[in-house]
Amino acid sequence: MRRVYHIGRADFLQRVRSRRLLVVLAIVAFFGYLVNVGQIELAYQLDRGGDLTNVAGTNTASFVGLKAAMTGSMVLLFAGFYLMKGTLERDRLHNVDQVVASTPITDQAYLFGKWLSNIGLGIVILTTLGFATVINHAVHGVGPTKLVALVGPIFVIALPLSALVGAVVLLFETIDRLSGTLGNIGYFFLATFALAGLQSAAGYAPNELPVLVRAVDLMGHLTVYTLTADALLTEAPDAIGVLPSFGTLSGEEQIFHYGGQPWPLWIFVQRVGLLLPAIVTVFVATIPFTRRSVSTASSGTGRLSRLETWIPSIGRSSDIAETPTDGSSVDSMSLTSVEDRASWSFWRLVAVETRLAIRGQRWWWYSTAAVIIVAPIGLLAGSGLSSASSELARRVLFPFAFIWPIFVWSELGVRVTKHRVANLVLSSNHPVKQLVAEWLAGVIVAVCVSSGLATFFVVSGQMSALLGIASGTLFAPALAIALGIWSGSSWLFEMTYLLVWYIGPLNGATAADFIGSMTTSVEEGIPLIFIALSVVLVGFALARRTMELRGTV
């Protein structure tokens, strides 16, 4: 147990020294402000004759405490995975894992220490949220500022979720296939589907909720429903069986007063019960865990081998470093001399960056990309220009075409840092143009993947959809390269882009529908807004590269 503590302590101290954490805590503190001023709502949405009514509580200390707890749960469930991830990779990068491997520390002790570090990070986030909630309630809240009512729900509801998310992070990091972009995407959808299970609780009164449904309440929706039901039904009797909604809500508003009440015992049992799957998950993570990355490179034969001559590293993970096996020494190697540094071509640089962008993906990525390109043409050949084929192309294939290249886009802006060639790029003749070429490489990939859809829309006469394609091909790489070069890692882009894509193109929220998957989005000019935003994002990326050249960062 002592070894577990010291491993967790060392990793936690390493994390709190990061400037990235300060930015995260500032954002979390801002959430504490939004909770108190009503920008983040916790309400029951009722459909009354076609009009949507949000039945929300007044901002008493007890109700704001529940809102803050839901906010903390949301942050940990959707952002906590990306914030906690990287602890094992950091040890491998700095060869700490080799030092640990030479000690008597077991795999279980090592991973449980990392798990404690993840929980510690969650505690820091929740403490910051609690502090901001108390301060802002004293300024903007209703009634007396009660410390326990404001902070208690945050830790009771959100802290056990931090332990569960921290365990899932370790499991994903120990599995090579899930340690990169695929795992980041997979976790996002896993968290989304986990929340979808709450729909089985709709229609039940609080005292009628099945035990199994209560057990899978990750964010605390059923906890809030149980605690506020009496006050809610006094003002809105028709709200029975309606689960609380959380976020930025629109519609008419009705108020009820919640002043707090004793918490049922099952809430504490359910929240503590989340520790059990968390502990089991950490033990499971010890099975695939290896302290040293193993090279899987091999000399392939057949069609895969011939394809590698055109697209190097196909079938191998780009995260696995290859080691030379021919025994050649440095003295026996030579470099081609550069006779004319002015003989360069920008478009040749773009071609090289494009080749770098698409190399290293696994075979299934190339296969699926090919299907995305061919599928719209198949719709034209099979179903013609029917309304069903148009709906399938616009609502299914269109959003999917702009999520699949995320495996390529996530490397933009971070590749030079990841492969430790930043100094070489900055000392070259055209470091700024290299960044522009890198962005254009991402645009080219987007154009290729969406080329089949573009053909479909032209043939079917949906010319307005081409504006959405233009927006998507410009915005996604621009967001990737801006967030990548500023953050130095891909997790911020992946998390941000997945949220925007899920809310907009996939679920049809007009304001975030940057590809215009809904005709109303195109009519309101949303793609044009994102095209303009793309220019701003590229400008931010170029500003960062200029600052790097001047040595001001």
C-alpha positions in Angstrom: 0.0 0.0 0.0 2.9 2.3 0.7 4.3 1.8 -2.8 0.9 2.5 -4.3 0.7 5.7 -2.4 4.2 6.9 -3.5 3.6 6.0 -7.1 0.3 8.0 -7.0 1.9 10.9 -5.2 4.8 11.2 -7.6 2.5 11.1 -10.7 0.1 13.6 -9.1 2.9 16.1 -8.3 4.1 15.8 -11.9 0.6 16.6 -13.1 0.0 19.7 -10.9 3.1 21.3 -12.3 1.6 21.4 -15.8 0.4 24.8 -17.1 -2.3 22.9 -18.9 -3.9 22.1 -15.6 -4.2 25.8 -14.8 -6.2 26.4 -17.9 -8.5 23.5 -17.2 -9.1 24.7 -13.6 -9.9 28.2 -14.9 -12.5 26.8 -17.2 -14.0 24.7 -14.4 -14.1 27.8 -12.2 -16.0 29.6 -15.0 -18.5 26.7 -15.0 -19.0 27.4 -11.3 -20.0 31.0 -12.3 -22.4 29.8 -15.0 -24.1 27.5 -12.6 -25.0 30.4 -10.3 -26.1 32.9 -12.9 -28.4 30.5 -14.7 -26.5 29.9 -17.9 -26.2 26.2 -17.0 -29.7 25.0 -16.2 -31.0 21.9 -14.4 -34.7 21.6 -15.3 -37.5 19.3 -16.1 -38.7 19.8 -19.7 -42.4 19.4 -20.2 -44.2 19.4 -23.5 -47.5 21.3 -23.0 -49.5 21.4 -26.1 -46.5 21.8 -28.4 -44.8 24.4 -26.2 -41.7 23.4 -24.2 -41.6 24.5 -20.6 -38.5 24.2 -18.4 -39.5 23.7 -14.7 -36.4 24.7 -12.8 -35.6 25.4 -9.1 -34.6 28.7 -7.7 -30.9 29.2 -7.0 -30.9 28.3 -3.4 -27.8 26.7 -1.9 -29.3 23.2 -2.0 -30.4 23.5 -5.7 -27.2 25.1 -6.8 -25.3 22.3 -5.1 -27.1 19.8 -7.2 -26.4 21.8 -10.4 -22.7 22.0 -9.5 -22.6 18.3 -8.8 -24.1 17.6 -12.2 -21.6 20.0 -13.8 -18.8 18.2 -12.1 -20.1 14.8 -13.3 -20.4 16.1 -16.8 -16.9 17.5 -16.8 -15.4 14.2 -15.5 -17.5 11.9 -17.7 -16.8 13.7 -21.0 -13.5 15.6 -20.4 -12.0 13.7 -17.5 -11.0 10.8 -19.7 -8.9 13.1 -22.0 -7.5 15.1 -19.0 -6.4 11.9 -17.1 -5.0 10.1 -20.1 -1.3 10.0 -20.8 0.1 8.9 -17.5 1.5 5.6 -18.8 2.7 7.2 -22.1 4.6 9.9 -20.1 6.5 7.2 -18.2 7.4 5.4 -21.4 8.5 8.6 -23.1 10.9 9.4 -20.3 11.9 5.8 -19.7 10.5 5.9 -16.2 8.8 2.6 -16.8 12.2 0.9 -17.3 13.4 2.2 -13.9 10.2 1.0 -12.3 10.6 -2.4 -14.0 13.9 -2.9 -12.2 12.2 -2.5 -8.8 10.1 -5.0 -6.8 6.9 -2.9 -7.7 4.3 -5.2 -9.1 2.0 -4.3 -12.1 -1.0 -4.1 -9.7 0.8 -1.7 -7.4 2.0 0.4 -10.4 -1.5 0.7 -12.0 -3.3 1.3 -8.7 -0.8 4.1 -8.0 -1.7 5.6 -11.3 -5.3 5.2 -10.5 -4.9 7.1 -7.3 -3.2 9.9 -9.3 -6.2 10.0 -11.6 -8.6 10.3 -8.6 -6.4 13.0 -7.2 -6.7 15.0 -10.4 -10.5 14.6 -10.1 -10.4 15.9 -6.6 -8.5 19.0 -7.7 -11.1 19.6 -10.4 -14.0 19.2 -8.1 -12.4 21.3 -5.3 -12.0 24.1 -7.8 -15.6 23.8 -8.9 -16.8 23.8 -5.3 -14.7 26.8 -4.4 -16.0 28.7 -7.4 -19.6 27.6 -6.6 -19.4 28.9 -3.1 -17.9 32.3 -4.0 -20.4 32.9 -6.9 -23.4 31.8 -4.8 -22.5 34.4 -2.2 -22.7 37.0 -4.9 -25.4 35.8 -7.2 -27.3 33.1 -5.3 -30.7 33.1 -3.5 -30.8 32.8 0.3 -28.0 32.0 2.7 -24.8 30.5 1.4 -24.5 27.0 3.0 -21.1 25.4 2.6 -22.3 21.8 3.0 -25.3 22.2 0.8 -23.1 23.7 -2.0 -20.0 21.5 -1.8 -21.4 18.2 -0.4 -23.3 17.1 -3.5 -20.3 17.7 -5.7 -18.1 15.2 -3.9 -20.9 12.7 -3.1 -22.2 12.5 -6.7 -19.1 13.3 -8.9 -16.1 11.9 -7.0 -17.0 8.2 -7.4 -17.5 8.9 -11.1 -13.9 10.2 -11.1 -12.7 6.9 -9.8 -14.6 5.0 -12.5 -13.4 7.2 -15.3 -9.8 7.0 -14.0 -9.9 3.3 -14.1 -11.3 3.2 -17.7 -8.5 5.5 -18.7 -5.9 3.0 -17.5 -7.6 0.2 -19.3 -7.6 2.1 -22.6 -4.0 3.0 -22.1 -2.9 -0.5 -21.6 -4.5 -1.7 -24.8 -2.4 -0.7 -27.8 -5.4 -0.4 -30.2 -7.3 1.9 -27.7 -4.4 4.1 -26.6 -4.7 6.5 -29.4 -7.4 8.3 -31.5 -9.5 5.1 -31.8 -9.8 4.9 -28.1 -10.6 8.6 -27.7 -13.5 8.2 -30.2 -14.6 4.9 -28.7 -14.8 6.3 -25.2 -16.8 9.3 -26.3 -19.5 7.1 -27.8 -19.3 4.7 -24.8 -20.0 7.6 -22.4 -22.9 8.8 -24.6 -24.4 5.3 -24.8 -24.1 4.9 -21.1 -26.2 8.0 -20.5 -28.8 6.7 -23.0 -29.6 3.9 -20.6 -31.3 6.4 -18.3 -34.3 6.5 -20.8 -35.5 3.2 -19.2 -36.2 5.2 -16.0 -38.7 7.6 -17.7 -42.3 7.2 -16.5 -41.4 6.0 -13.0 -42.1 7.8 -9.8 -38.9 8.2 -7.6 -40.0 5.5 -5.2 -40.7 3.1 -8.1 -37.3 3.2 -9.8 -35.9 -0.3 -10.4 -32.7 -1.1 -8.5 -30.8 -1.9 -11.7 -31.8 1.4 -13.3 -30.6 3.2 -10.1 -27.3 1.3 -10.2 -26.3 2.6 -13.7 -27.0 6.3 -12.9 -23.5 7.6 -13.7 -24.0 11.4 -13.6 -26.6 11.5 -10.8 -29.8 12.2 -12.8 -31.9 9.9 -10.7 -30.3 11.3 -7.5 -31.5 14.8 -8.4 -34.9 13.4 -9.5 -35.4 11.7 -6.2 -34.3 14.7 -4.1 -36.4 17.3 -5.9 -39.5 15.3 -6.7 -41.6 16.5 -3.8 -40.9 20.2 -4.5 -41.2 19.7 -8.3 -44.6 17.9 -8.2 -46.1 20.6 -5.9 -45.7 23.1 -8.7 -45.9 20.8 -11.7 -47.9 17.7 -11.0 -47.6 16.6 -14.7 -43.8 16.3 -14.3 -44.1 12.8 -12.7 -41.8 10.4 -14.5 -39.9 13.2 -16.3 -36.1 13.0 -15.8 -34.1 16.2 -15.3 -32.3 17.8 -18.3 -29.0 19.5 -17.9 -27.2 22.2 -19.9 -28.3 25.3 -21.8 -32.0 24.9 -22.3 -34.5 27.0 -24.2 -38.3 27.4 -23.8 -40.7 28.9 -21.3 -39.7 28.8 -17.6 -41.6 27.7 -14.5 -40.0 27.9 -11.1 -40.2 25.6 -8.0 -38.5 26.1 -4.7 -36.1 23.4 -3.4 -34.7 24.0 0.0 -33.0 20.7 0.6 -34.1 17.5 2.3 -32.4 14.4 3.9 -30.8 12.1 1.3 -32.0 8.5 1.1 -29.5 5.9 2.0 -29.6 4.3 -1.4 -28.0 7.3 -3.0 -24.8 6.9 -0.9 -24.8 3.1 -1.5 -25.2 3.7 -5.3 -22.4 6.2 -5.5 -20.0 4.2 -3.4 -21.0 1.2 -5.5 -19.3 2.8 -8.5 -16.0 2.0 -6.9 -16.5 -1.7 -7.4 -16.4 -1.7 -11.2 -13.6 0.8 -11.0 -11.4 -1.5 -8.9 -12.3 -4.5 -11.2 -11.4 -2.4 -14.2 -7.9 -1.6 -12.8 -7.3 -5.3 -12.1 -8.4 -6.1 -15.7 -6.0 -3.5 -17.0 -3.1 -5.5 -15.5 -3.7 -8.3 -18.0 -2.8 -6.4 -21.3 -0.4 -4.1 -19.4 3.3 -4.1 -20.5 5.9 -1.7 -19.2 7.8 -1.5 -22.4 6.4 -0.9 -25.9 7.0 -3.8 -28.1 7.8 -3.3 -31.8 5.5 -5.4 -34.0 7.3 -4.5 -37.3 7.8 -7.4 -39.6 8.6 -8.0 -43.2 5.2 -8.5 -44.8 4.6 -10.4 -47.9 1.9 -10.4 -50.5 -0.6 -7.6 -51.3 -0.1 -5.9 -48.0 3.6 -5.7 -48.5 3.2 -4.3 -52.0 0.7 -1.7 -50.7 3.3 -0.6 -48.1 5.6 0.5 -50.9 3.0 3.1 -51.9 1.7 4.0 -48.4 4.5 3.3 -45.9 3.7 1.9 -42.4 0.2 0.7 -43.5 -0.9 -1.9 -41.0 1.4 -0.7 -38.3 0.6 1.8 -35.5 2.4 5.1 -35.9 2.8 5.2 -32.1 5.2 2.3 -32.2 8.8 3.2 -32.7 10.7 1.1 -35.1 14.3 0.2 -34.3 17.0 -0.6 -36.8 17.9 -4.3 -37.0 20.6 -4.3 -39.6 23.3 -3.3 -37.1 24.5 -0.3 -39.2 26.5 2.2 -37.3 26.1 5.9 -37.5 29.6 6.2 -39.1 28.6 4.0 -42.0 25.6 6.2 -42.9 25.6 9.3 -45.1 23.3 12.1 -46.0 22.5 13.5 -49.4 24.2 16.9 -49.7 22.0 19.9 -50.3 23.5 22.0 -53.1 20.7 24.6 -53.6 18.5 25.5 -50.6 16.4 27.8 -52.9 15.3 25.0 -55.2 12.0 24.1 -53.5 8.4 24.0 -54.4 5.5 24.8 -52.0 3.2 22.2 -53.7 5.9 19.6 -53.4 5.9 20.4 -49.7 2.1 20.0 -49.6 2.5 16.6 -51.4 5.0 15.4 -48.8 2.8 16.6 -45.9 -0.1 14.8 -47.4 1.9 11.6 -47.6 2.9 12.0 -44.0 -0.7 12.6 -43.0 -2.1 9.4 -44.5 0.8 7.1 -43.7 0.7 4.8 -40.6 -3.0 4.1 -40.5 -4.3 0.6 -40.2 -5.8 -1.3 -43.1 -9.3 -0.9 -41.9 -9.0 2.9 -42.0 -8.1 2.9 -45.7 -10.8 0.3 -46.4 -13.5 2.3 -44.6 -12.4 5.5 -46.3 -12.7 3.8 -49.7 -16.3 2.7 -48.8 -17.2 6.3 -47.8 -16.0 7.5 -51.2 -17.7 4.7 -53.2 -21.0 4.4 -51.2 -22.7 7.6 -52.6 -21.9 6.5 -56.2 -23.5 3.2 -55.3 -26.6 5.0 -54.1 -26.8 6.8 -57.5 -26.4 3.6 -59.4 -28.8 1.6 -57.2 -31.6 3.9 -56.0 -31.1 6.8 -58.4 -32.2 10.2 -57.2 -34.9 9.0 -54.8 -35.7 11.0 -51.6 -34.6 8.0 -49.5 -31.2 7.9 -51.1 -30.8 11.7 -50.6 -31.8 11.4 -47.0 -29.4 8.6 -46.4 -26.5 10.5 -48.0 -27.2 13.7 -46.2 -28.1 12.5 -42.7 -25.9 9.4 -42.5 -23.0 9.3 -45.0 -22.4 13.1 -44.8 -21.7 13.2 -41.0 -19.8 10.0 -41.1 -17.5 11.3 -43.9 -16.5 14.1 -41.6 -15.7 12.0 -38.5 -13.6 9.3 -40.2 -10.6 11.5 -41.1 -10.2 12.5 -37.4 -7.5 9.8 -37.3 -5.5 12.0 -39.7 -6.5 15.4 -38.5 -5.6 14.6 -34.9 -1.9 14.6 -35.9 -2.0 18.1 -37.4 0.0 20.6 -35.4 1.5 18.0 -33.1 3.4 15.8 -35.4 6.6 17.8 -35.2 6.5 17.8 -31.4 5.5 14.2 -31.2 8.5 13.1 -33.3 10.9 15.7 -31.8 11.7 17.5 -35.0 10.4 20.9 -34.0 13.9 22.4 -33.9 14.6 21.1 -37.4 11.4 22.5 -38.8 11.9 25.9 -37.1 15.5 26.1 -38.5 14.4 25.4 -42.0 13.9 28.0 -44.7 10.1 28.0 -44.7 8.7 27.0 -41.2 5.6 29.1 -41.6 4.8 27.7 -45.1 5.3 24.2 -43.7 2.5 24.8 -41.3 0.2 26.0 -44.1 1.2 22.9 -46.1 0.3 20.7 -43.2 -3.1 22.3 -43.0 -3.6 21.9 -46.7 -2.8 18.2 -46.4 -5.7 17.9 -43.9 -7.9 19.7 -46.4 -6.8 17.4 -49.2 -7.7 14.3 -47.1 -11.1 15.8 -46.3 -11.7 16.5 -50.0 -10.8 13.0 -51.0 -13.0 11.3 -48.4 -16.0 13.5 -49.3 -15.4 13.4 -53.1 -18.1 10.7 -53.5 -20.6 12.8 -51.6 -19.7 15.9 -53.7 -20.4 13.9 -56.8 -23.8 12.7 -55.4 -24.9 16.2 -54.5 -23.9 17.6 -57.9 -25.7 14.9 -59.8 -28.8 15.2 -57.6 -28.9 19.0 -57.9 -28.2 19.7 -54.2 -25.7 22.4 -54.9 -26.2 24.1 -51.5 -24.7 21.0 -49.9 -21.4 21.7 -51.5 -21.1 24.8 -49.3 -21.3 22.4 -46.3 -18.5 20.2 -47.8 -16.4 23.3 -48.2 -17.0 24.3 -44.6 -16.1 20.9 -43.3 -13.0 20.5 -45.4 -11.7 23.8 -44.2 -12.9 23.9 -40.6 -11.9 20.5 -39.3 -8.2 20.7 -40.3 -8.1 24.4 -39.2 -9.4 23.4 -35.7 -7.0 20.5 -35.5 -3.9 22.5 -36.4 -4.8 25.5 -34.2 -5.6 23.4 -31.1 -2.7 21.0 -31.8 0.0 23.6 -32.1 -1.2 25.5 -29.1 -1.8 22.6 -26.8 1.0 20.4 -28.0 -1.2 17.3 -28.0 -4.2 15.9 -29.9 -6.6 15.3 -27.1 -8.0 18.9 -27.0 -8.9 18.8 -30.7 -10.4 15.3 -30.5 -12.6 16.2 -27.5 -13.7 19.5 -29.0 -14.3 18.2 -32.5 -16.3 15.2 -31.3 -18.5 17.4 -29.2 -19.2 19.8 -32.1 -19.7 17.0 -34.5 -22.0 15.1 -32.1 -24.2 18.1 -31.3 -24.3 19.6 -34.8 -24.1 17.2 -37.8 -25.1 14.1 -36.0 -28.0 15.4 -33.9 -29.0 18.3 -36.1 -28.4 21.3 -33.8 -28.4 24.1 -36.3 -25.8 26.4 -34.6 -23.2 23.6 -34.6 -24.0 22.0 -37.9 -20.9 23.2 -39.7 -21.3 20.8 -42.7 -24.9 21.7 -43.3 -26.4 18.2 -42.9 -29.7 20.0 -42.3 -31.1 22.3 -45.0 -32.0 24.9 -42.3 -28.3 25.2 -41.4 -27.4 26.1 -44.9 -30.3 28.5 -45.2 -29.1 30.3 -42.0 -25.6 30.5 -43.3 -24.0 28.3 -40.6 -21.4 26.8 -43.0 -20.3 30.4 -44.0 -19.7 31.2 -40.4 -17.5 28.1 -39.9 -15.6 29.0 -43.1 -14.8 32.4 -41.6 -13.9 30.7 -38.3 -11.5 28.4 -40.2 -9.6 31.5 -41.4 -9.3 32.7 -37.9 -8.1 29.4 -36.6 -5.4 29.1 -39.2 -4.4 32.6 -38.3 -4.0 31.6 -34.6 -1.9 28.6 -35.7 0.4 30.8 -37.8 0.7 33.3 -34.9 1.9 30.4 -32.7 4.5 29.4 -35.2 5.7 33.0 -35.5 6.0 33.2 -31.7 8.0 30.0 -31.8 10.4 31.5 -34.4 10.9 34.6 -32.2 11.4 32.4 -29.1 8.6 34.1 -27.2 7.0 30.8 -26.2 
